[in-house]
Amino acid sequence: MANFLSKLFSKKEEVSIPIFHADKPDISRDRSAELFEKAKNYFPGGVNSPVRAFKSVYGTPLFIEKGDGCRLWDADGNEFIDFCCSWGPLILGHNHPAVREKVTEVMQKGMSFGAPTALENELAELILSHNKYLEKIRFVSSGTEAVMSAIRLARGYTKRDKILKFEGCYHGHVDSLLVKAGSGLVTFGETSSAGIPKSFADETIVVPLNDQKAVKEAFKRFKNQLAAIIIEGVPANNGLLIQDKAFVHFLRDICTKNKSLLIFDEVITGFRIGFEGAAGYYEVQPDIITYGKIVGGGLPVGVYGASAAIMSHISPEGAVYQAGTLSGNPVAMAAGIAQLSELAKPGFYKDLNAKTQEFVESIQRYADTHNFAFKVFTIGSIFWFAFTKKDIKTAEAIDPASMDEFKIMHRELLNRGIYMGPSGYEVGFVSAAHTKIDLEKAKRAIFESLDIVFRKK
């Protein structure tokens, strides 16, 4: 013991002592559980979107009562630092004063007209004046609707039917894109949901991410049939699968060569990793870009856009029909104007991305010091926790067994007041509302949770 103590307090030698943290008691979910049981009488599975059901983690879903800044409060009075941020839209945090005040102002005049308003012009000008990759846009009411419309536009413009997508990329619940890969390198899509006709899936070709050979083979097999390639700007619905710039530029080149369109689905990455999103990050010109989430400032909205020439094919100018009663809804436009005005201020992204980088680097250092098989992937203010030491660029590289470790981590984080999305495949987000003190508290909770995960292995 004396020898151990002398080493412990020696200035010449540092001794690393493993610290094991005890499991925290589970938070109370009595009220949330009661609400969930009641919700099952009204909604399939008790929820209005599947991942909210907490099927992949412990316990019943939390029913949220309030959000402010970077914090959430549930129906049982539990308080959390929120890294889900409503799955990405709340880049300024909950209940941001500028957004709230603008929405309240506009709501006094009415909430829906089904007719043009000056607010649509104002938000469009704000977007287009800061984004060199677009010339014209159209507002819709969700990211799924934006992608659906972009696919129809690509088919109408090229007069071709087939779409190429990548395994592991999610583009909303559009019939022709809710497909998974078959058994070969280049395959027709197989439906990943009941209710989708096989004929729809047959118009979708699915290939692995980060595989130039597969893409080339697809263009060879389906010569002059592919209307477009669609890819998430940075795939972030099935892990955070950051692609090399060379691969993204290869996609641009092969589309141009084959007179197919390149569609960037930037529903998550748009206005998140920069005002110009992944297109700006990769410095590549997509033919069509879709947005959602952040554009609405927390309210439902979607956007798709392209060059003026391509957008001229949309009705009423062109033959590609698309309409929506709530498209350009004044309340959503008001929230978008307020939020994007904040994002357009000098230094916004530099500060937010730097804050995120320091946060994830600290977590990675802790994991590396303790030799945990744990890696944090990050871009901009997006991050993803993976229980591996390997680089991951494809969905196939994610070990399904690692979700058991995330399940433990998720419970321990909730018990320590940290809210993450209830699935190990989902990414997390840092907002402008997260302060240094908030992030320090979150880091300590993450360190303790990691200790418990790896102690139990």
C-alpha positions as CSV (number, residue, x, y, z in Angstrom):
1,M,0.0,0.0,0.0
2,A,2.8,2.4,0.9
3,N,4.5,1.8,-2.5
4,F,1.2,2.3,-4.3
5,L,0.6,5.6,-2.5
6,S,4.1,6.9,-3.2
7,K,3.5,6.3,-6.9
8,L,0.1,7.9,-6.7
9,F,1.4,11.2,-5.4
10,S,4.8,11.1,-7.2
11,K,5.3,14.1,-9.5
12,K,7.5,11.9,-11.8
13,E,5.0,9.1,-12.4
14,E,1.3,9.3,-13.2
15,V,-0.9,6.4,-12.3
16,S,-4.1,5.8,-14.2
17,I,-6.8,4.5,-11.8
18,P,-9.9,3.1,-13.5
19,I,-13.0,4.8,-12.2
20,F,-16.2,2.8,-12.2
21,H,-19.5,4.7,-11.8
22,A,-22.6,3.1,-10.3
23,D,-25.8,2.8,-12.2
24,K,-28.2,5.6,-11.4
25,P,-31.7,4.8,-10.3
26,D,-34.1,4.9,-13.2
27,I,-36.0,8.2,-13.6
28,S,-39.7,8.2,-12.8
29,R,-41.9,7.6,-15.9
30,D,-45.2,7.0,-14.2
31,R,-47.0,9.9,-15.9
32,S,-45.4,9.2,-19.3
33,A,-46.3,5.5,-19.0
34,E,-49.9,6.5,-18.2
35,L,-50.1,8.8,-21.2
36,F,-48.5,6.1,-23.4
37,E,-51.1,3.5,-22.4
38,K,-53.8,6.0,-23.3
39,A,-52.2,6.9,-26.6
40,K,-52.3,3.2,-27.7
41,N,-56.1,3.6,-27.8
42,Y,-55.7,6.3,-30.4
43,F,-52.6,5.7,-32.5
44,P,-50.9,2.6,-33.9
45,G,-48.3,1.6,-31.3
46,G,-49.3,4.7,-29.3
47,V,-47.2,7.1,-31.4
48,N,-47.4,9.2,-34.6
49,S,-43.9,8.3,-35.8
50,P,-42.4,4.8,-35.2
51,V,-39.0,5.7,-33.6
52,R,-40.8,7.6,-30.8
53,A,-42.1,4.3,-29.4
54,F,-38.7,3.6,-27.7
55,K,-38.7,0.0,-29.2
56,S,-34.9,0.1,-29.4
57,V,-34.2,1.3,-25.8
58,Y,-35.3,0.7,-22.3
59,G,-38.6,1.9,-20.8
60,T,-41.7,3.7,-22.2
61,P,-41.5,6.8,-24.3
62,L,-41.1,10.1,-22.5
63,F,-44.0,12.5,-23.1
64,I,-42.5,16.0,-23.4
65,E,-44.2,19.0,-21.7
66,K,-41.9,21.8,-22.4
67,G,-38.7,22.9,-24.1
68,D,-36.6,25.9,-23.5
69,G,-33.0,26.6,-24.7
70,C,-31.2,23.3,-24.8
71,R,-33.5,21.7,-22.2
72,L,-36.6,19.5,-22.1
73,W,-39.0,18.7,-19.3
74,D,-41.2,15.6,-19.5
75,A,-44.6,14.9,-18.0
76,D,-43.0,13.5,-14.8
77,G,-41.0,16.7,-14.3
78,N,-37.7,15.3,-15.3
79,E,-35.3,17.8,-16.8
80,F,-32.9,16.9,-19.7
81,I,-30.2,18.5,-21.8
82,D,-31.5,17.8,-25.2
83,F,-29.3,16.5,-28.1
84,C,-32.1,15.3,-30.2
85,C,-33.4,18.9,-31.0
86,S,-36.6,17.6,-32.5
87,W,-34.4,15.4,-34.8
88,G,-32.5,18.4,-36.1
89,P,-34.7,21.4,-36.8
90,L,-33.9,23.3,-33.5
91,I,-30.4,24.6,-34.3
92,L,-31.1,27.6,-32.1
93,G,-32.6,25.5,-29.3
94,H,-36.2,25.4,-28.0
95,N,-38.4,28.4,-27.8
96,H,-35.9,30.8,-29.3
97,P,-37.1,34.4,-28.6
98,A,-36.6,35.6,-32.2
99,V,-38.6,32.7,-33.6
100,R,-41.3,32.8,-31.0
101,E,-41.8,36.6,-31.4
102,K,-42.0,36.4,-35.2
103,V,-44.4,33.5,-35.2
104,T,-46.6,35.3,-32.6
105,E,-46.7,38.5,-34.6
106,V,-47.7,36.7,-37.8
107,M,-50.3,34.5,-36.1
108,Q,-52.2,37.6,-35.0
109,K,-53.1,38.1,-38.7
110,G,-54.2,34.6,-39.5
111,M,-52.7,31.2,-39.8
112,S,-53.5,29.9,-43.3
113,F,-54.9,31.5,-46.5
114,G,-54.2,29.1,-49.3
115,A,-52.9,32.1,-51.2
116,P,-49.6,33.9,-51.7
117,T,-48.1,36.1,-49.0
118,A,-45.1,38.3,-48.9
119,L,-43.5,36.0,-46.3
120,E,-42.9,33.4,-48.9
121,N,-40.9,35.9,-51.0
122,E,-39.0,37.0,-47.9
123,L,-37.9,33.5,-46.9
124,A,-37.1,32.6,-50.5
125,E,-34.9,35.6,-50.9
126,L,-33.1,34.9,-47.7
127,I,-32.4,31.3,-48.9
128,L,-31.4,32.1,-52.5
129,S,-29.3,35.1,-51.7
130,H,-27.1,33.0,-49.5
131,N,-27.0,29.8,-51.6
132,K,-25.2,29.8,-55.0
133,Y,-26.4,26.2,-55.7
134,L,-30.1,27.2,-56.3
135,E,-31.9,29.6,-58.6
136,K,-35.6,28.9,-57.8
137,I,-37.3,26.9,-55.1
138,R,-40.8,25.7,-54.1
139,F,-42.1,25.3,-50.5
140,V,-44.0,22.2,-49.4
141,S,-45.0,20.9,-46.0
142,S,-42.4,18.2,-45.2
143,G,-39.1,16.7,-46.1
144,T,-40.8,13.6,-47.5
145,E,-43.0,15.8,-49.7
146,A,-39.9,17.7,-51.0
147,V,-38.2,14.4,-51.9
148,M,-41.3,13.0,-53.6
149,S,-41.6,16.2,-55.6
150,A,-37.9,16.2,-56.6
151,I,-38.2,12.6,-57.8
152,R,-41.2,13.5,-59.9
153,L,-39.4,16.5,-61.3
154,A,-36.3,14.5,-62.2
155,R,-38.5,11.9,-64.1
156,G,-40.5,14.6,-65.8
157,Y,-37.4,16.6,-66.8
158,T,-35.3,13.6,-68.1
159,K,-38.3,11.6,-69.4
160,R,-36.8,8.5,-67.7
161,D,-38.3,6.4,-64.9
162,K,-35.6,4.7,-62.8
163,I,-33.9,6.2,-59.8
164,L,-30.7,5.1,-58.2
165,K,-30.4,5.3,-54.4
166,F,-27.9,4.0,-51.9
167,E,-28.3,1.3,-49.2
168,G,-28.5,3.0,-45.8
169,C,-29.9,6.3,-47.1
170,Y,-33.4,7.3,-46.0
171,H,-35.4,9.8,-48.0
172,G,-38.7,9.8,-46.1
173,H,-41.6,7.4,-46.7
174,V,-41.8,7.9,-50.4
175,D,-43.1,4.7,-52.0
176,S,-40.4,4.4,-54.6
177,L,-37.6,5.2,-52.2
178,L,-38.7,3.1,-49.1
179,V,-36.7,0.2,-50.5
180,K,-33.7,-1.8,-49.5
181,A,-31.0,-3.6,-51.5
182,G,-31.5,-7.1,-52.9
183,S,-28.8,-9.8,-52.8
184,G,-26.5,-8.5,-55.6
185,L,-24.1,-5.7,-56.1
186,V,-26.5,-3.8,-58.3
187,T,-30.1,-4.8,-57.6
188,F,-33.7,-3.7,-58.0
189,G,-35.0,-2.4,-54.8
190,E,-37.0,-4.7,-52.5
191,T,-39.8,-3.0,-50.5
192,S,-39.0,-2.4,-46.9
193,S,-42.6,-1.6,-46.0
194,A,-45.8,-3.4,-46.6
195,G,-48.2,-1.6,-49.0
196,I,-45.6,-0.7,-51.6
197,P,-46.3,-2.4,-55.0
198,K,-43.3,-4.3,-56.4
199,S,-43.7,-2.4,-59.6
200,F,-42.8,0.8,-57.7
201,A,-39.7,-0.8,-56.1
202,D,-38.7,-2.1,-59.6
203,E,-38.1,1.5,-60.7
204,T,-35.5,2.0,-57.9
205,I,-32.0,0.6,-58.2
206,V,-30.2,0.2,-54.9
207,V,-26.4,0.1,-54.6
208,P,-23.9,0.2,-51.7
209,L,-22.5,3.6,-50.5
210,N,-19.0,4.5,-51.3
211,D,-18.8,2.0,-54.2
212,Q,-17.9,3.6,-57.6
213,K,-17.8,0.2,-59.2
214,A,-21.4,-0.5,-58.3
215,V,-22.6,2.9,-59.6
216,K,-20.8,2.4,-62.9
217,E,-22.3,-1.1,-63.3
218,A,-25.8,0.4,-62.7
219,F,-25.4,2.9,-65.4
220,K,-24.1,0.2,-67.7
221,R,-27.0,-2.2,-67.0
222,F,-29.7,0.5,-67.1
223,K,-28.2,2.7,-69.9
224,N,-30.4,5.7,-70.7
225,Q,-33.0,4.6,-68.1
226,L,-31.8,6.4,-64.9
227,A,-33.5,9.7,-64.3
228,A,-31.4,10.5,-61.3
229,I,-29.1,9.5,-58.4
230,I,-30.4,10.5,-55.0
231,I,-28.1,10.6,-52.0
232,E,-28.4,12.2,-48.6
233,G,-26.0,15.2,-48.6
234,V,-24.2,13.4,-45.7
235,P,-26.0,10.2,-44.9
236,A,-27.3,10.7,-41.4
237,N,-30.4,8.5,-41.0
238,N,-28.5,5.3,-40.4
239,G,-25.5,6.3,-38.5
240,L,-23.4,9.2,-39.7
241,L,-21.8,7.9,-42.9
242,I,-19.5,10.7,-44.1
243,Q,-18.5,10.1,-47.7
244,D,-15.2,11.1,-49.3
245,K,-15.2,14.1,-51.5
246,A,-13.9,12.0,-54.3
247,F,-16.9,9.8,-54.2
248,V,-19.4,12.7,-54.2
249,H,-17.6,14.4,-57.2
250,F,-17.6,11.0,-59.0
251,L,-21.4,11.0,-58.7
252,R,-21.6,14.5,-60.2
253,D,-19.4,13.4,-63.1
254,I,-21.1,10.2,-63.9
255,C,-24.6,11.9,-63.8
256,T,-23.4,14.6,-66.2
257,K,-21.9,12.0,-68.5
258,N,-25.1,10.0,-68.6
259,K,-27.5,13.0,-68.7
260,S,-29.0,11.9,-65.4
261,L,-29.7,14.4,-62.5
262,L,-27.9,14.4,-59.2
263,I,-30.3,15.0,-56.2
264,F,-29.0,15.9,-52.8
265,D,-31.4,15.1,-50.0
266,E,-30.4,17.8,-47.5
267,V,-33.4,17.5,-45.2
268,I,-30.9,17.0,-42.3
269,T,-27.7,18.6,-43.6
270,G,-29.3,21.7,-45.1
271,F,-28.5,24.8,-43.1
272,R,-26.9,22.4,-40.5
273,I,-23.3,22.0,-41.6
274,G,-23.4,25.5,-43.2
275,F,-25.9,27.7,-44.9
276,E,-25.2,26.0,-48.2
277,G,-25.3,22.6,-46.6
278,A,-23.5,19.6,-48.0
279,A,-23.4,21.1,-51.5
280,G,-21.2,23.8,-50.1
281,Y,-19.2,21.4,-48.0
282,Y,-18.4,19.2,-50.9
283,E,-18.3,22.1,-53.4
284,V,-20.4,20.2,-55.8
285,Q,-23.5,21.4,-57.8
286,P,-26.4,19.0,-57.5
287,D,-29.2,19.4,-60.1
288,I,-31.9,19.3,-57.4
289,I,-31.7,19.9,-53.7
290,T,-34.3,19.1,-51.0
291,Y,-34.5,20.7,-47.6
292,G,-36.7,20.5,-44.5
293,K,-36.3,20.6,-40.7
294,I,-34.2,23.7,-40.0
295,V,-36.0,25.8,-42.7
296,G,-39.2,25.7,-40.7
297,G,-37.7,26.8,-37.4
298,G,-39.6,23.9,-35.6
299,L,-42.7,24.1,-37.8
300,P,-43.6,21.7,-40.7
301,V,-41.9,22.7,-43.9
302,G,-40.1,21.3,-46.9
303,V,-38.3,22.9,-49.9
304,Y,-37.0,21.6,-53.2
305,G,-35.0,23.7,-55.6
306,A,-32.8,23.7,-58.7
307,S,-31.8,25.9,-61.6
308,A,-34.5,28.1,-63.2
309,A,-34.4,25.9,-66.3
310,I,-35.2,22.7,-64.3
311,M,-37.8,24.4,-62.1
312,S,-39.6,25.7,-65.1
313,H,-40.9,22.2,-65.6
314,I,-43.0,22.5,-62.5
315,S,-46.7,23.4,-62.9
316,P,-48.0,26.0,-63.6
317,E,-45.1,26.8,-65.9
318,G,-44.5,23.2,-66.9
319,A,-46.1,19.7,-67.1
320,V,-44.8,18.3,-63.8
321,Y,-47.8,18.7,-61.4
322,Q,-47.3,19.4,-57.7
323,A,-49.5,21.3,-55.3
324,G,-50.2,21.7,-51.6
325,T,-52.9,23.6,-49.5
326,L,-50.5,24.5,-46.7
327,S,-47.4,25.0,-48.9
328,G,-45.8,28.3,-47.9
329,N,-47.9,28.5,-44.8
330,P,-47.4,32.0,-43.3
331,V,-46.7,30.7,-39.7
332,A,-44.0,28.3,-41.0
333,M,-42.6,31.0,-43.2
334,A,-42.4,33.4,-40.3
335,A,-40.5,30.8,-38.2
336,G,-38.1,30.1,-41.0
337,I,-37.4,33.8,-41.6
338,A,-36.6,34.3,-38.0
339,Q,-34.4,31.2,-37.7
340,L,-32.4,31.6,-41.0
341,S,-31.8,35.3,-40.2
342,E,-30.0,34.2,-37.1
343,L,-28.0,31.6,-39.1
344,A,-27.0,34.1,-41.7
345,K,-25.2,36.3,-39.1
346,P,-21.4,36.4,-39.4
347,G,-19.6,33.7,-37.4
348,F,-22.7,31.6,-36.5
349,Y,-21.5,28.4,-38.1
350,K,-17.9,28.9,-37.1
351,D,-18.9,29.2,-33.4
352,L,-21.4,26.4,-33.4
353,N,-19.1,24.0,-35.3
354,A,-16.1,24.8,-33.1
355,K,-18.2,24.2,-29.9
356,T,-19.3,20.8,-31.3
357,Q,-15.8,19.9,-32.3
358,E,-14.5,20.5,-28.8
359,F,-17.3,18.5,-27.3
360,V,-16.8,15.4,-29.4
361,E,-13.0,15.6,-29.2
362,S,-13.2,15.5,-25.4
363,I,-15.5,12.4,-25.5
364,Q,-13.2,10.7,-28.0
365,R,-10.1,11.4,-25.8
366,Y,-11.9,9.9,-22.8
367,A,-12.8,6.8,-24.8
368,D,-9.3,6.4,-26.2
369,T,-7.7,6.9,-22.8
370,H,-9.8,4.0,-21.4
371,N,-9.3,1.9,-24.6
372,F,-13.0,1.7,-25.1
373,A,-14.2,0.4,-28.5
374,F,-16.1,3.6,-29.1
375,K,-15.9,6.2,-31.9
376,V,-17.6,9.6,-32.3
377,F,-18.3,10.6,-35.9
378,T,-19.0,14.3,-36.5
379,I,-19.5,16.9,-39.2
380,G,-20.6,20.4,-38.5
381,S,-22.8,20.3,-35.4
382,I,-23.9,16.7,-36.0
383,F,-22.4,13.8,-34.1
384,W,-23.0,10.0,-33.9
385,F,-21.8,7.5,-31.2
386,A,-20.7,4.1,-32.5
387,F,-19.4,1.2,-30.5
388,T,-16.4,0.5,-32.7
389,K,-12.9,1.6,-33.4
390,K,-13.3,1.3,-37.2
391,D,-14.1,4.0,-39.7
392,I,-17.7,3.5,-41.0
393,K,-18.9,4.7,-44.4
394,T,-21.6,2.2,-45.1
395,A,-24.7,0.9,-43.3
396,E,-23.4,-2.6,-43.7
397,A,-20.4,-1.8,-41.6
398,I,-22.5,-1.0,-38.5
399,D,-22.6,-4.0,-36.2
400,P,-26.2,-4.6,-35.1
401,A,-25.0,-6.2,-31.9
402,S,-23.6,-2.7,-30.9
403,M,-27.1,-1.5,-30.4
404,D,-27.2,-3.5,-27.2
405,E,-24.5,-1.2,-25.9
406,F,-26.3,1.9,-27.0
407,K,-29.4,0.7,-25.2
408,I,-27.5,0.7,-21.9
409,M,-25.9,4.0,-22.6
410,H,-29.3,5.6,-23.5
411,R,-30.8,4.5,-20.2
412,E,-27.8,5.7,-18.2
413,L,-27.9,9.1,-20.0
414,L,-31.6,9.6,-19.3
415,N,-30.9,8.8,-15.7
416,R,-28.3,11.5,-15.7
417,G,-30.5,14.1,-17.4
418,I,-29.3,13.8,-21.0
419,Y,-31.8,13.2,-23.8
420,M,-30.7,11.5,-27.0
421,G,-32.8,10.0,-29.8
422,P,-34.0,6.6,-28.8
423,S,-32.0,4.6,-31.4
424,G,-28.3,3.9,-31.8
425,Y,-28.6,4.5,-35.5
426,E,-29.8,8.1,-35.0
427,V,-27.4,11.1,-34.9
428,G,-27.3,13.8,-32.2
429,F,-27.2,17.6,-32.6
430,V,-25.6,20.5,-30.8
431,S,-27.5,23.7,-30.9
432,A,-26.5,27.3,-30.4
433,A,-28.4,27.1,-27.0
434,H,-25.9,24.6,-25.6
435,T,-23.6,26.5,-23.3
436,K,-20.1,25.5,-22.2
437,I,-21.6,24.6,-18.8
438,D,-24.3,22.4,-20.4
439,L,-21.7,20.6,-22.5
440,E,-19.4,20.0,-19.6
441,K,-22.3,18.5,-17.6
442,A,-23.2,16.3,-20.6
443,K,-19.6,15.1,-21.0
444,R,-19.5,14.0,-17.4
445,A,-22.7,12.0,-17.9
446,I,-21.4,10.5,-21.1
447,F,-18.1,9.5,-19.4
448,E,-20.0,7.8,-16.6
449,S,-22.4,6.1,-19.0
450,L,-19.5,4.7,-21.1
451,D,-17.8,3.4,-17.9
452,I,-21.0,1.4,-17.1
453,V,-21.4,0.1,-20.7
454,F,-17.9,-1.2,-20.8
455,R,-17.9,-2.5,-17.3
456,K,-20.9,-4.7,-18.1
457,K,-19.3,-6.2,-21.3
